[in-house]
């Protein structure tokens, strides 16, 4: 039997990369999936990929930096499918490479607004619903840059450390009330975000690849598998964790 039959799952940033792979995985496990994404065409594309294989999904255009927009996303999810059982708060952006003093205030504000405030907005309204409806599971996307320093990307690194702080605090606040909150910390994964961080330079990508003891980059589906497991009953005793899925990067 599918692990998520009769369950409703929300994925922000589900238009591409890890978010899309996770949405597809949830749908394959029987979930009704709502894609919250700023880019409408990419979000609808994910929905199309799901429905073509017989899954259930819909799209809601979402800017996670706007509280009312996120609240509307949660309201839409509940109104459309009758509830919300799990959420993957994955929407995020990367910063350009620069030394700490050389980053602009605009870049720093963007990292905090999308990567941190976006996660907080999402949890705020997800938790409000889950508290009144028997609990649920939430997974936030951090990064290996949330566990260690990442030279050249101070704003991004700060934002991903903050996501882990939000995750652990919410987990401690609501664990006894049936809401499990965890985070995943991917290593370098074959996504558009990695292309942005590397500038698409082949030599840079090879260097990043060499930093992973497993000898390769991660694949979005490998992160998706972990997220879906964390949201499943199989992970019922996992709470407040920031799990590195990084090919050994942080084990060095």
Secondary structure, DSSP 8 states (H G I E B T S, - for coil): --TTTT-EEEEETTTSHHHHHHHHHHHHTT-EEEEEESSHHHHHHHHHHHHHTT-EEEEEE--TT-HHHHHHHHHHHHHHHS---EEEE----------GGGS-HHHHHHHIIIIIIHHHHHHHHHHHHHHTTT-EEEEEE--GGGTS--TT-HHHHHHHHHHHHHHHHHHHHHGGGTEEEEEEEE-SBSSHHHHHHHTT-HHHHHHHHHTSTTSS-B-HHHHHHHHHHHHSGGGTT--S-EEEESTTGGG-
